[in-house]
Each structure stands twice: as C-alpha cells, then as structure tokens.
C-alpha cells in the first residue's frame, strides 16, 4: 500500500484518468473529491459487498453509475 500525506486542496493523480483531491479536513473527518471516467465505479468500502451482489444478480455491472445509484438508495 502506498501512503501519501496531503493537505487541503492538494491532489493525487492515479494513472492518466483519476484524480483524488482533499477538499476539506475538519477534525477527524476528511472530504475527498474523486474525478474519474464514468465507467469507473467508486463506492465507499462498506458498500462493496452489496455492489458485488447486485452485479451478480443484475446487468447493472456494465453501468457503474446506475449500479451506484441503486446500491445507495
């Protein structure tokens, strides 16, 4: 695992298409902005098992945004 320290408004580039920006740090909470292509599914870790189950049961796996919306409801 690569560990990087960042301050507010600083960014990490992943490959050519993904940028992670630290938007705000308040106490023990960090707000993170992620810019990625539409086909990249981005979920909080605790939602990943639900996402895998949905992907196995539906055809939404090919539509990351639709799957993310369905899982988060």
PDB file of N, H, CA, C and O in Angstrom:
ATOM      1  N   UNK A   1       0.852  -1.170   0.000  1.00  0.00           N
ATOM      2  CA  UNK A   1       0.000   0.000   0.000  1.00  0.00           C
ATOM      3  C   UNK A   1       0.901   1.238   0.000  1.00  0.00           C
ATOM      4  O   UNK A   1       1.836   1.337   0.795  1.00  0.00           O
ATOM      5  N   UNK A   2       0.616   2.148  -0.872  1.00  0.00           N
ATOM      6  H   UNK A   2      -0.143   2.068  -1.518  1.00  0.00           H
ATOM      7  CA  UNK A   2       1.308   3.437  -0.911  1.00  0.00           C
ATOM      8  C   UNK A   2       0.567   4.405   0.001  1.00  0.00           C
ATOM      9  O   UNK A   2      -0.650   4.552  -0.113  1.00  0.00           O
ATOM     10  N   UNK A   3       1.276   5.059   0.892  1.00  0.00           N
ATOM     11  H   UNK A   3       2.265   4.940   0.984  1.00  0.00           H
ATOM     12  CA  UNK A   3       0.667   6.022   1.806  1.00  0.00           C
ATOM     13  C   UNK A   3       1.232   7.398   1.484  1.00  0.00           C
ATOM     14  O   UNK A   3       2.447   7.595   1.493  1.00  0.00           O
ATOM     15  N   UNK A   4       0.342   8.353   1.199  1.00  0.00           N
ATOM     16  H   UNK A   4      -0.645   8.193   1.191  1.00  0.00           H
ATOM     17  CA  UNK A   4       0.744   9.713   0.862  1.00  0.00           C
ATOM     18  C   UNK A   4       0.087  10.691   1.819  1.00  0.00           C
ATOM     19  O   UNK A   4      -1.080  10.529   2.175  1.00  0.00           O
ATOM     20  N   UNK A   5       0.819  11.689   2.230  1.00  0.00           N
ATOM     21  H   UNK A   5       1.767  11.821   1.940  1.00  0.00           H
ATOM     22  CA  UNK A   5       0.243  12.759   3.041  1.00  0.00           C
ATOM     23  C   UNK A   5      -0.173  13.900   2.122  1.00  0.00           C
ATOM     24  O   UNK A   5       0.576  14.279   1.222  1.00  0.00           O
ATOM     25  N   UNK A   6      -1.352  14.443   2.343  1.00  0.00           N
ATOM     26  H   UNK A   6      -1.960  14.135   3.075  1.00  0.00           H
ATOM     27  CA  UNK A   6      -1.851  15.559   1.536  1.00  0.00           C
ATOM     28  C   UNK A   6      -2.519  16.562   2.450  1.00  0.00           C
ATOM     29  O   UNK A   6      -3.044  16.201   3.504  1.00  0.00           O
ATOM     30  N   UNK A   7      -2.501  17.814   2.049  1.00  0.00           N
ATOM     31  H   UNK A   7      -2.076  18.107   1.193  1.00  0.00           H
ATOM     32  CA  UNK A   7      -3.204  18.875   2.761  1.00  0.00           C
ATOM     33  C   UNK A   7      -4.430  19.261   1.949  1.00  0.00           C
ATOM     34  O   UNK A   7      -4.603  18.814   0.816  1.00  0.00           O
ATOM     35  N   UNK A   8      -5.283  20.098   2.543  1.00  0.00           N
ATOM     36  H   UNK A   8      -5.143  20.461   3.464  1.00  0.00           H
ATOM     37  CA  UNK A   8      -6.462  20.571   1.815  1.00  0.00           C
ATOM     38  C   UNK A   8      -6.057  21.165   0.475  1.00  0.00           C
ATOM     39  O   UNK A   8      -5.037  21.843   0.351  1.00  0.00           O
ATOM     40  N   UNK A   9      -6.894  20.886  -0.530  1.00  0.00           N
ATOM     41  H   UNK A   9      -7.722  20.335  -0.430  1.00  0.00           H
ATOM     42  CA  UNK A   9      -6.722  21.408  -1.889  1.00  0.00           C
ATOM     43  C   UNK A   9      -5.571  20.750  -2.646  1.00  0.00           C
ATOM     44  O   UNK A   9      -5.267  21.161  -3.766  1.00  0.00           O
ATOM     45  N   UNK A  10      -4.924  19.742  -2.064  1.00  0.00           N
ATOM     46  H   UNK A  10      -5.171  19.408  -1.154  1.00  0.00           H
ATOM     47  CA  UNK A  10      -3.869  19.028  -2.779  1.00  0.00           C
ATOM     48  C   UNK A  10      -4.459  17.783  -3.432  1.00  0.00           C
ATOM     49  O   UNK A  10      -5.454  17.227  -2.966  1.00  0.00           O
ATOM     50  N   UNK A  11      -3.821  17.358  -4.524  1.00  0.00           N
ATOM     51  H   UNK A  11      -3.013  17.809  -4.902  1.00  0.00           H
ATOM     52  CA  UNK A  11      -4.370  16.299  -5.367  1.00  0.00           C
ATOM     53  C   UNK A  11      -3.376  15.159  -5.539  1.00  0.00           C
ATOM     54  O   UNK A  11      -2.161  15.349  -5.484  1.00  0.00           O
ATOM     55  N   UNK A  12      -3.927  13.976  -5.747  1.00  0.00           N
ATOM     56  H   UNK A  12      -4.914  13.822  -5.791  1.00  0.00           H
ATOM     57  CA  UNK A  12      -3.156  12.788  -6.108  1.00  0.00           C
ATOM     58  C   UNK A  12      -3.658  12.338  -7.473  1.00  0.00           C
ATOM     59  O   UNK A  12      -4.867  12.254  -7.688  1.00  0.00           O
ATOM     60  N   UNK A  13      -2.761  12.052  -8.383  1.00  0.00           N
ATOM     61  H   UNK A  13      -1.779  12.120  -8.208  1.00  0.00           H
ATOM     62  CA  UNK A  13      -3.106  11.569  -9.726  1.00  0.00           C
ATOM     63  C   UNK A  13      -2.884  10.061  -9.756  1.00  0.00           C
ATOM     64  O   UNK A  13      -1.825   9.578  -9.355  1.00  0.00           O
ATOM     65  N   UNK A  14      -3.887   9.312 -10.231  1.00  0.00           N
ATOM     66  H   UNK A  14      -4.747   9.704 -10.557  1.00  0.00           H
ATOM     67  CA  UNK A  14      -3.780   7.861 -10.377  1.00  0.00           C
ATOM     68  C   UNK A  14      -3.914   7.554 -11.858  1.00  0.00           C
ATOM     69  O   UNK A  14      -4.977   7.759 -12.444  1.00  0.00           O
ATOM     70  N   UNK A  15      -2.852   7.069 -12.459  1.00  0.00           N
ATOM     71  H   UNK A  15      -1.989   6.902 -11.983  1.00  0.00           H
ATOM     72  CA  UNK A  15      -2.866   6.844 -13.905  1.00  0.00           C
ATOM     73  C   UNK A  15      -3.092   8.163 -14.621  1.00  0.00           C
ATOM     74  O   UNK A  15      -2.724   9.228 -14.125  1.00  0.00           O
ATOM     75  N   UNK A  16      -3.704   8.076 -15.796  1.00  0.00           N
ATOM     76  H   UNK A  16      -4.003   7.211 -16.199  1.00  0.00           H
ATOM     77  CA  UNK A  16      -3.980   9.278 -16.583  1.00  0.00           C
ATOM     78  C   UNK A  16      -5.371   9.837 -16.342  1.00  0.00           C
ATOM     79  O   UNK A  16      -5.639  10.993 -16.669  1.00  0.00           O
ATOM     80  N   UNK A  17      -6.269   9.022 -15.768  1.00  0.00           N
ATOM     81  H   UNK A  17      -6.051   8.083 -15.502  1.00  0.00           H
ATOM     82  CA  UNK A  17      -7.685   9.378 -15.759  1.00  0.00           C
ATOM     83  C   UNK A  17      -8.302   9.648 -14.393  1.00  0.00           C
ATOM     84  O   UNK A  17      -9.447  10.096 -14.323  1.00  0.00           O
ATOM     85  N   UNK A  18      -7.588   9.393 -13.317  1.00  0.00           N
ATOM     86  H   UNK A  18      -6.658   9.030 -13.374  1.00  0.00           H
ATOM     87  CA  UNK A  18      -8.201   9.516 -11.996  1.00  0.00           C
ATOM     88  C   UNK A  18      -7.427  10.523 -11.150  1.00  0.00           C
ATOM     89  O   UNK A  18      -6.204  10.450 -11.027  1.00  0.00           O
ATOM     90  N   UNK A  19      -8.174  11.469 -10.568  1.00  0.00           N
ATOM     91  H   UNK A  19      -9.168  11.528 -10.668  1.00  0.00           H
ATOM     92  CA  UNK A  19      -7.600  12.480  -9.674  1.00  0.00           C
ATOM     93  C   UNK A  19      -8.371  12.460  -8.360  1.00  0.00           C
ATOM     94  O   UNK A  19      -9.602  12.471  -8.348  1.00  0.00           O
ATOM     95  N   UNK A  20      -7.633  12.429  -7.260  1.00  0.00           N
ATOM     96  H   UNK A  20      -6.633  12.419  -7.270  1.00  0.00           H
ATOM     97  CA  UNK A  20      -8.224  12.449  -5.926  1.00  0.00           C
ATOM     98  C   UNK A  20      -7.760  13.740  -5.247  1.00  0.00           C
ATOM     99  O   UNK A  20      -6.561  13.978  -5.102  1.00  0.00           O
ATOM    100  N   UNK A  21      -8.721  14.570  -4.833  1.00  0.00           N
ATOM    101  H   UNK A  21      -9.695  14.377  -4.951  1.00  0.00           H
ATOM    102  CA  UNK A  21      -8.400  15.859  -4.221  1.00  0.00           C
ATOM    103  C   UNK A  21      -8.933  15.897  -2.793  1.00  0.00           C
ATOM    104  O   UNK A  21     -10.080  15.529  -2.541  1.00  0.00           O
ATOM    105  N   UNK A  22      -8.099  16.342  -1.867  1.00  0.00           N
ATOM    106  H   UNK A  22      -7.167  16.641  -2.072  1.00  0.00           H
ATOM    107  CA  UNK A  22      -8.535  16.546  -0.488  1.00  0.00           C
ATOM    108  C   UNK A  22      -9.244  17.894  -0.454  1.00  0.00           C
ATOM    109  O   UNK A  22      -8.607  18.935  -0.618  1.00  0.00           O
ATOM    110  N   UNK A  23     -10.543  17.883  -0.244  1.00  0.00           N
ATOM    111  H   UNK A  23     -11.060  17.037  -0.111  1.00  0.00           H
ATOM    112  CA  UNK A  23     -11.332  19.105  -0.285  1.00  0.00           C
ATOM    113  C   UNK A  23     -11.358  19.832   1.051  1.00  0.00           C
ATOM    114  O   UNK A  23     -11.225  21.055   1.110  1.00  0.00           O
ATOM    115  N   UNK A  24     -11.533  19.055   2.139  1.00  0.00           N
ATOM    116  H   UNK A  24     -11.640  18.062   2.091  1.00  0.00           H
ATOM    117  CA  UNK A  24     -11.680  19.693   3.451  1.00  0.00           C
ATOM    118  C   UNK A  24     -11.257  18.700   4.534  1.00  0.00           C
ATOM    119  O   UNK A  24     -11.537  17.504   4.449  1.00  0.00           O
ATOM    120  N   UNK A  25     -10.590  19.217   5.530  1.00  0.00           N
ATOM    121  H   UNK A  25     -10.362  20.188   5.599  1.00  0.00           H
ATOM    122  CA  UNK A  25     -10.233  18.431   6.711  1.00  0.00           C
ATOM    123  C   UNK A  25     -10.827  19.155   7.909  1.00  0.00           C
ATOM    124  O   UNK A  25     -10.501  20.312   8.175  1.00  0.00           O
ATOM    125  N   UNK A  26     -11.699  18.464   8.624  1.00  0.00           N
ATOM    126  H   UNK A  26     -11.964  17.525   8.408  1.00  0.00           H
ATOM    127  CA  UNK A  26     -12.355  19.076   9.783  1.00  0.00           C
ATOM    128  C   UNK A  26     -12.374  18.042  10.903  1.00  0.00           C
ATOM    129  O   UNK A  26     -13.130  17.072  10.846  1.00  0.00           O
ATOM    130  N   UNK A  27     -11.549  18.248  11.908  1.00  0.00           N
ATOM    131  H   UNK A  27     -10.935  19.036  11.953  1.00  0.00           H
ATOM    132  CA  UNK A  27     -11.458  17.286  12.998  1.00  0.00           C
ATOM    133  C   UNK A  27     -10.955  15.948  12.481  1.00  0.00           C
ATOM    134  O   UNK A  27      -9.891  15.869  11.866  1.00  0.00           O
ATOM    135  N   UNK A  28     -11.731  14.893  12.736  1.00  0.00           N
ATOM    136  H   UNK A  28     -12.595  14.958  13.236  1.00  0.00           H
ATOM    137  CA  UNK A  28     -11.369  13.548  12.280  1.00  0.00           C
ATOM    138  C   UNK A  28     -11.990  13.192  10.945  1.00  0.00           C
ATOM    139  O   UNK A  28     -11.949  12.031  10.538  1.00  0.00           O
ATOM    140  N   UNK A  29     -12.563  14.159  10.258  1.00  0.00           N
ATOM    141  H   UNK A  29     -12.597  15.103  10.588  1.00  0.00           H
ATOM    142  CA  UNK A  29     -13.267  13.899   9.000  1.00  0.00           C
ATOM    143  C   UNK A  29     -12.540  14.554   7.826  1.00  0.00           C
ATOM    144  O   UNK A  29     -12.088  15.695   7.918  1.00  0.00           O
ATOM    145  N   UNK A  30     -12.437  13.822   6.738  1.00  0.00           N
ATOM    146  H   UNK A  30     -12.804  12.895   6.663  1.00  0.00           H
ATOM    147  CA  UNK A  30     -11.802  14.323   5.523  1.00  0.00           C
ATOM    148  C   UNK A  30     -12.796  14.203   4.378  1.00  0.00           C
ATOM    149  O   UNK A  30     -13.359  13.131   4.153  1.00  0.00           O
ATOM    150  N   UNK A  31     -13.016  15.294   3.654  1.00  0.00           N
ATOM    151  H   UNK A  31     -12.559  16.164   3.836  1.00  0.00           H
ATOM    152  CA  UNK A  31     -13.857  15.259   2.450  1.00  0.00           C
ATOM    153  C   UNK A  31     -12.941  15.100   1.248  1.00  0.00           C
ATOM    154  O   UNK A  31     -11.996  15.867   1.062  1.00  0.00           O
ATOM    155  N   UNK A  32     -13.237  14.094   0.439  1.00  0.00           N
ATOM    156  H   UNK A  32     -14.005  13.472   0.590  1.00  0.00           H
ATOM    157  CA  UNK A  32     -12.398  13.755  -0.700  1.00  0.00           C
ATOM    158  C   UNK A  32     -13.217  13.900  -1.974  1.00  0.00           C
ATOM    159  O   UNK A  32     -14.354  13.432  -2.042  1.00  0.00           O
ATOM    160  N   UNK A  33     -12.646  14.545  -2.977  1.00  0.00           N
ATOM    161  H   UNK A  33     -11.723  14.926  -2.921  1.00  0.00           H
ATOM    162  CA  UNK A  33     -13.272  14.632  -4.297  1.00  0.00           C
ATOM    163  C   UNK A  33     -12.544  13.698  -5.241  1.00  0.00           C
ATOM    164  O   UNK A  33     -11.313  13.652  -5.244  1.00  0.00           O
ATOM    165  N   UNK A  34     -13.292  12.950  -6.046  1.00  0.00           N
ATOM    166  H   UNK A  34     -14.291  12.988  -6.043  1.00  0.00           H
ATOM    167  CA  UNK A  34     -12.692  11.994  -6.975  1.00  0.00           C
ATOM    168  C   UNK A  34     -13.189  12.294  -8.374  1.00  0.00           C
ATOM    169  O   UNK A  34     -14.394  12.318  -8.623  1.00  0.00           O
ATOM    170  N   UNK A  35     -12.258  12.521  -9.287  1.00  0.00           N
ATOM    171  H   UNK A  35     -11.279  12.501  -9.086  1.00  0.00           H
ATOM    172  CA  UNK A  35     -12.589  12.693 -10.700  1.00  0.00           C
ATOM    173  C   UNK A  35     -12.124  11.436 -11.424  1.00  0.00           C
ATOM    174  O   UNK A  35     -10.947  11.080 -11.372  1.00  0.00           O
ATOM    175  N   UNK A  36     -13.061  10.761 -12.106  1.00  0.00           N
ATOM    176  H   UNK A  36     -14.017  11.050 -12.148  1.00  0.00           H
ATOM    177  CA  UNK A  36     -12.739   9.521 -12.803  1.00  0.00           C
ATOM    178  C   UNK A  36     -13.689   9.360 -13.984  1.00  0.00           C
ATOM    179  O   UNK A  36     -14.756   9.973 -14.009  1.00  0.00           O
ATOM    180  N   UNK A  37     -13.310   8.540 -14.960  1.00  0.00           N
ATOM    181  H   UNK A  37     -12.444   8.042 -14.940  1.00  0.00           H
ATOM    182  CA  UNK A  37     -14.215   8.275 -16.077  1.00  0.00           C
ATOM    183  C   UNK A  37     -15.522   7.653 -15.585  1.00  0.00           C
ATOM    184  O   UNK A  37     -15.555   7.000 -14.542  1.00  0.00           O
ATOM    185  N   UNK A  38     -16.593   7.862 -16.347  1.00  0.00           N
ATOM    186  H   UNK A  38     -16.566   8.392 -17.194  1.00  0.00           H
ATOM    187  CA  UNK A  38     -17.915   7.354 -15.954  1.00  0.00           C
ATOM    188  C   UNK A  38     -17.938   5.851 -15.736  1.00  0.00           C
ATOM    189  O   UNK A  38     -18.702   5.363 -14.902  1.00  0.00           O
ATOM    190  N   UNK A  39     -17.116   5.108 -16.470  1.00  0.00           N
ATOM    191  H   UNK A  39     -16.496   5.505 -17.147  1.00  0.00           H
ATOM    192  CA  UNK A  39     -17.159   3.647 -16.369  1.00  0.00           C
ATOM    193  C   UNK A  39     -16.466   3.123 -15.109  1.00  0.00           C
ATOM    194  O   UNK A  39     -16.499   1.919 -14.851  1.00  0.00           O
ATOM    195  N   UNK A  40     -15.843   3.995 -14.325  1.00  0.00           N
ATOM    196  H   UNK A  40     -15.816   4.972 -14.535  1.00  0.00           H
ATOM    197  CA  UNK A  40     -15.187   3.579 -13.087  1.00  0.00           C
ATOM    198  C   UNK A  40     -16.186   3.701 -11.935  1.00  0.00           C
ATOM    199  O   UNK A  40     -16.659   4.796 -11.628  1.00  0.00           O
ATOM    200  N   UNK A  41     -16.500   2.583 -11.309  1.00  0.00           N
ATOM    201  H   UNK A  41     -16.116   1.694 -11.558  1.00  0.00           H
ATOM    202  CA  UNK A  41     -17.413   2.574 -10.171  1.00  0.00           C
ATOM    203  C   UNK A  41     -16.644   2.974  -8.917  1.00  0.00           C
ATOM    204  O   UNK A  41     -15.617   2.377  -8.596  1.00  0.00           O
ATOM    205  N   UNK A  42     -17.138   3.980  -8.216  1.00  0.00           N
ATOM    206  H   UNK A  42     -17.973   4.465  -8.477  1.00  0.00           H
ATOM    207  CA  UNK A  42     -16.497   4.462  -6.993  1.00  0.00           C
ATOM    208  C   UNK A  42     -17.511   4.327  -5.857  1.00  0.00           C
ATOM    209  O   UNK A  42     -18.581   4.933  -5.890  1.00  0.00           O
ATOM    210  N   UNK A  43     -17.157   3.522  -4.853  1.00  0.00           N
ATOM    211  H   UNK A  43     -16.287   3.029  -4.827  1.00  0.00           H
ATOM    212  CA  UNK A  43     -18.047   3.283  -3.712  1.00  0.00           C
ATOM    213  C   UNK A  43     -17.267   3.363  -2.412  1.00  0.00           C
ATOM    214  O   UNK A  43     -16.062   3.113  -2.387  1.00  0.00           O
ATOM    215  N   UNK A  44     -17.952   3.710  -1.336  1.00  0.00           N
ATOM    216  H   UNK A  44     -18.931   3.913  -1.356  1.00  0.00           H
ATOM    217  CA  UNK A  44     -17.356   3.550  -0.013  1.00  0.00           C
ATOM    218  C   UNK A  44     -17.139   2.051   0.207  1.00  0.00           C
ATOM    219  O   UNK A  44     -17.918   1.230  -0.277  1.00  0.00           O
ATOM    220  N   UNK A  45     -16.092   1.703   0.931  1.00  0.00           N
ATOM    221  H   UNK A  45     -15.459   2.370   1.324  1.00  0.00           H
ATOM    222  CA  UNK A  45     -15.724   0.302   1.113  1.00  0.00           C
ATOM    223  C   UNK A  45     -16.857  -0.537   1.689  1.00  0.00           C
ATOM    224  O   UNK A  45     -17.010  -1.701   1.317  1.00  0.00           O
ATOM    225  N   UNK A  46     -17.653   0.031   2.590  1.00  0.00           N
ATOM    226  H   UNK A  46     -17.529   0.976   2.893  1.00  0.00           H
ATOM    227  CA  UNK A  46     -18.718  -0.758   3.212  1.00  0.00           C
ATOM    228  C   UNK A  46     -19.835  -1.114   2.232  1.00  0.00           C
ATOM    229  O   UNK A  46     -20.652  -1.986   2.524  1.00  0.00           O
ATOM    230  N   UNK A  47     -19.882  -0.455   1.078  1.00  0.00           N
ATOM    231  H   UNK A  47     -19.218   0.253   0.840  1.00  0.00           H
ATOM    232  CA  UNK A  47     -20.897  -0.772   0.071  1.00  0.00           C
ATOM    233  C   UNK A  47     -20.410  -1.788  -0.965  1.00  0.00           C
ATOM    234  O   UNK A  47     -21.204  -2.274  -1.770  1.00  0.00           O
ATOM    235  N   UNK A  48     -19.126  -2.110  -0.955  1.00  0.00           N
ATOM    236  H   UNK A  48     -18.481  -1.715  -0.301  1.00  0.00           H
ATOM    237  CA  UNK A  48     -18.568  -3.017  -1.960  1.00  0.00           C
ATOM    238  C   UNK A  48     -19.233  -4.399  -1.971  1.00  0.00           C
ATOM    239  O   UNK A  48     -19.530  -4.897  -3.057  1.00  0.00           O
ATOM    240  N   UNK A  49     -19.485  -5.048  -0.820  1.00  0.00           N
ATOM    241  H   UNK A  49     -19.244  -4.643   0.062  1.00  0.00           H
ATOM    242  CA  UNK A  49     -20.158  -6.351  -0.869  1.00  0.00           C
ATOM    243  C   UNK A  49     -21.546  -6.267  -1.512  1.00  0.00           C
ATOM    244  O   UNK A  49     -21.939  -7.161  -2.262  1.00  0.00           O
ATOM    245  N   UNK A  50     -22.279  -5.204  -1.222  1.00  0.00           N
ATOM    246  H   UNK A  50     -21.959  -4.477  -0.613  1.00  0.00           H
ATOM    247  CA  UNK A  50     -23.591  -5.006  -1.829  1.00  0.00           C
ATOM    248  C   UNK A  50     -23.451  -4.826  -3.331  1.00  0.00           C
ATOM    249  O   UNK A  50     -24.260  -5.347  -4.098  1.00  0.00           O
ATOM    250  N   UNK A  51     -22.442  -4.102  -3.751  1.00  0.00           N
ATOM    251  H   UNK A  51     -21.784  -3.678  -3.128  1.00  0.00           H
ATOM    252  CA  UNK A  51     -22.211  -3.875  -5.182  1.00  0.00           C
ATOM    253  C   UNK A  51     -21.928  -5.186  -5.894  1.00  0.00           C
ATOM    254  O   UNK A  51     -22.451  -5.433  -6.981  1.00  0.00           O
ATOM    255  N   UNK A  52     -21.098  -6.032  -5.282  1.00  0.00           N
ATOM    256  H   UNK A  52     -20.673  -5.832  -4.399  1.00  0.00           H
ATOM    257  CA  UNK A  52     -20.786  -7.325  -5.909  1.00  0.00           C
ATOM    258  C   UNK A  52     -22.040  -8.185  -6.025  1.00  0.00           C
ATOM    259  O   UNK A  52     -22.232  -8.859  -7.038  1.00  0.00           O
ATOM    260  N   UNK A  53     -22.893  -8.172  -5.006  1.00  0.00           N
ATOM    261  H   UNK A  53     -22.737  -7.625  -4.183  1.00  0.00           H
ATOM    262  CA  UNK A  53     -24.134  -8.946  -5.051  1.00  0.00           C
ATOM    263  C   UNK A  53     -25.045  -8.430  -6.155  1.00  0.00           C
ATOM    264  O   UNK A  53     -25.605  -9.222  -6.913  1.00  0.00           O
ATOM    265  N   UNK A  54     -25.203  -7.104  -6.257  1.00  0.00           N
ATOM    266  H   UNK A  54     -24.749  -6.461  -5.642  1.00  0.00           H
ATOM    267  CA  UNK A  54     -26.042  -6.519  -7.309  1.00  0.00           C
ATOM    268  C   UNK A  54     -25.497  -6.867  -8.685  1.00  0.00           C
ATOM    269  O   UNK A  54     -26.254  -7.202  -9.596  1.00  0.00           O
ATOM    270  N   UNK A  55     -24.183  -6.785  -8.831  1.00  0.00           N
ATOM    271  H   UNK A  55     -23.568  -6.512  -8.091  1.00  0.00           H
ATOM    272  CA  UNK A  55     -23.568  -7.059 -10.127  1.00  0.00           C
ATOM    273  C   UNK A  55     -23.837  -8.500 -10.550  1.00  0.00           C
ATOM    274  O   UNK A  55     -24.076  -8.770 -11.727  1.00  0.00           O
ATOM    275  N   UNK A  56     -23.799  -9.423  -9.591  1.00  0.00           N
ATOM    276  H   UNK A  56     -23.605  -9.203  -8.635  1.00  0.00           H
ATOM    277  CA  UNK A  56     -24.045 -10.828  -9.891  1.00  0.00           C
ATOM    278  C   UNK A  56     -25.502 -11.086 -10.262  1.00  0.00           C
ATOM    279  O   UNK A  56     -25.785 -11.976 -11.064  1.00  0.00           O
ATOM    280  N   UNK A  57     -26.432 -10.319  -9.688  1.00  0.00           N
ATOM    281  H   UNK A  57     -26.202  -9.596  -9.036  1.00  0.00           H
ATOM    282  CA  UNK A  57     -27.858 -10.560  -9.890  1.00  0.00           C
ATOM    283  C   UNK A  57     -28.469  -9.765 -11.035  1.00  0.00           C
ATOM    284  O   UNK A  57     -29.539 -10.127 -11.525  1.00  0.00           O
ATOM    285  N   UNK A  58     -27.821  -8.695 -11.472  1.00  0.00           N
ATOM    286  H   UNK A  58     -26.952  -8.401 -11.074  1.00  0.00           H
ATOM    287  CA  UNK A  58     -28.401  -7.820 -12.489  1.00  0.00           C
ATOM    288  C   UNK A  58     -27.416  -7.566 -13.610  1.00  0.00           C
ATOM    289  O   UNK A  58     -26.268  -8.007 -13.560  1.00  0.00           O
ATOM    290  N   UNK A  59     -27.874  -6.855 -14.613  1.00  0.00           N
ATOM    291  H   UNK A  59     -28.807  -6.497 -14.654  1.00  0.00           H
ATOM    292  CA  UNK A  59     -26.974  -6.458 -15.695  1.00  0.00           C
ATOM    293  C   UNK A  59     -26.434  -5.045 -15.464  1.00  0.00           C
ATOM    294  O   UNK A  59     -25.870  -4.447 -16.380  1.00  0.00           O
ATOM    295  N   UNK A  60     -26.596  -4.509 -14.260  1.00  0.00           N
ATOM    296  H   UNK A  60     -27.054  -4.995 -13.516  1.00  0.00           H
ATOM    297  CA  UNK A  60     -26.132  -3.149 -13.970  1.00  0.00           C
ATOM    298  C   UNK A  60     -24.619  -3.069 -13.822  1.00  0.00           C
ATOM    299  O   UNK A  60     -24.064  -1.972 -13.765  1.00  0.00           O
ATOM    300  N   UNK A  61     -23.943  -4.213 -13.759  1.00  0.00           N
ATOM    301  H   UNK A  61     -24.394  -5.105 -13.806  1.00  0.00           H
ATOM    302  CA  UNK A  61     -22.491  -4.196 -13.642  1.00  0.00           C
ATOM    303  C   UNK A  61     -21.828  -3.468 -14.786  1.00  0.00           C
ATOM    304  O   UNK A  61     -20.734  -2.928 -14.628  1.00  0.00           O
ATOM    305  N   UNK A  62     -22.479  -3.446 -15.942  1.00  0.00           N
ATOM    306  H   UNK A  62     -23.368  -3.885 -16.070  1.00  0.00           H
ATOM    307  CA  UNK A  62     -21.917  -2.740 -17.089  1.00  0.00           C
ATOM    308  C   UNK A  62     -22.266  -1.257 -17.065  1.00  0.00           C
ATOM    309  O   UNK A  62     -21.828  -0.503 -17.934  1.00  0.00           O
ATOM    310  N   UNK A  63     -23.055  -0.829 -16.073  1.00  0.00           N
ATOM    311  H   UNK A  63     -23.411  -1.441 -15.367  1.00  0.00           H
ATOM    312  CA  UNK A  63     -23.472   0.569 -15.947  1.00  0.00           C
ATOM    313  C   UNK A  63     -23.153   1.045 -14.530  1.00  0.00           C
ATOM    314  O   UNK A  63     -24.045   1.090 -13.683  1.00  0.00           O
ATOM    315  N   UNK A  64     -21.888   1.402 -14.257  1.00  0.00           N
ATOM    316  H   UNK A  64     -21.163   1.366 -14.945  1.00  0.00           H
ATOM    317  CA  UNK A  64     -21.485   1.734 -12.891  1.00  0.00           C
ATOM    318  C   UNK A  64     -22.321   2.812 -12.221  1.00  0.00           C
ATOM    319  O   UNK A  64     -22.624   2.688 -11.034  1.00  0.00           O
ATOM    320  N   UNK A  65     -22.707   3.866 -12.934  1.00  0.00           N
ATOM    321  H   UNK A  65     -22.462   3.967 -13.898  1.00  0.00           H
ATOM    322  CA  UNK A  65     -23.489   4.931 -12.301  1.00  0.00           C
ATOM    323  C   UNK A  65     -24.859   4.428 -11.875  1.00  0.00           C
ATOM    324  O   UNK A  65     -25.324   4.756 -10.783  1.00  0.00           O
ATOM    325  N   UNK A  66     -25.507   3.643 -12.714  1.00  0.00           N
ATOM    326  H   UNK A  66     -25.129   3.377 -13.601  1.00  0.00           H
ATOM    327  CA  UNK A  66     -26.822   3.100 -12.372  1.00  0.00           C
ATOM    328  C   UNK A  66     -26.711   2.160 -11.179  1.00  0.00           C
ATOM    329  O   UNK A  66     -27.561   2.175 -10.289  1.00  0.00           O
ATOM    330  N   UNK A  67     -25.658   1.340 -11.163  1.00  0.00           N
ATOM    331  H   UNK A  67     -24.968   1.328 -11.886  1.00  0.00           H
ATOM    332  CA  UNK A  67     -25.475   0.419 -10.057  1.00  0.00           C
ATOM    333  C   UNK A  67     -25.210   1.194  -8.770  1.00  0.00           C
ATOM    334  O   UNK A  67     -25.774   0.852  -7.730  1.00  0.00           O
ATOM    335  N   UNK A  68     -24.377   2.217  -8.808  1.00  0.00           N
ATOM    336  H   UNK A  68     -23.919   2.495  -9.652  1.00  0.00           H
ATOM    337  CA  UNK A  68     -24.084   3.011  -7.612  1.00  0.00           C
ATOM    338  C   UNK A  68     -25.349   3.670  -7.075  1.00  0.00           C
ATOM    339  O   UNK A  68     -25.567   3.692  -5.864  1.00  0.00           O
ATOM    340  N   UNK A  69     -26.174   4.200  -7.952  1.00  0.00           N
ATOM    341  H   UNK A  69     -25.997   4.182  -8.936  1.00  0.00           H
ATOM    342  CA  UNK A  69     -27.422   4.827  -7.518  1.00  0.00           C
ATOM    343  C   UNK A  69     -28.352   3.810  -6.877  1.00  0.00           C
ATOM    344  O   UNK A  69     -28.990   4.103  -5.866  1.00  0.00           O
ATOM    345  N   UNK A  70     -28.437   2.615  -7.458  1.00  0.00           N
ATOM    346  H   UNK A  70     -27.919   2.377  -8.279  1.00  0.00           H
ATOM    347  CA  UNK A  70     -29.313   1.578  -6.921  1.00  0.00           C
ATOM    348  C   UNK A  70     -28.837   1.114  -5.545  1.00  0.00           C
ATOM    349  O   UNK A  70     -29.654   0.886  -4.653  1.00  0.00           O
ATOM    350  N   UNK A  71     -27.544   0.976  -5.369  1.00  0.00           N
ATOM    351  H   UNK A  71     -26.880   1.161  -6.093  1.00  0.00           H
ATOM    352  CA  UNK A  71     -26.987   0.493  -4.110  1.00  0.00           C
ATOM    353  C   UNK A  71     -27.156   1.523  -3.002  1.00  0.00           C
ATOM    354  O   UNK A  71     -27.432   1.162  -1.858  1.00  0.00           O
ATOM    355  N   UNK A  72     -26.994   2.780  -3.324  1.00  0.00           N
ATOM    356  H   UNK A  72     -26.769   3.073  -4.253  1.00  0.00           H
ATOM    357  CA  UNK A  72     -27.001   3.846  -2.312  1.00  0.00           C
ATOM    358  C   UNK A  72     -28.393   4.251  -1.875  1.00  0.00           C
ATOM    359  O   UNK A  72     -28.524   5.057  -0.954  1.00  0.00           O
ATOM    360  N   UNK A  73     -29.437   3.727  -2.494  1.00  0.00           N
ATOM    361  H   UNK A  73     -29.330   3.072  -3.242  1.00  0.00           H
ATOM    362  CA  UNK A  73     -30.810   4.098  -2.110  1.00  0.00           C
ATOM    363  C   UNK A  73     -31.222   3.404  -0.847  1.00  0.00           C
ATOM    364  O   UNK A  73     -32.342   3.595  -0.374  1.00  0.00           O
TER     365      UNK A  73
END
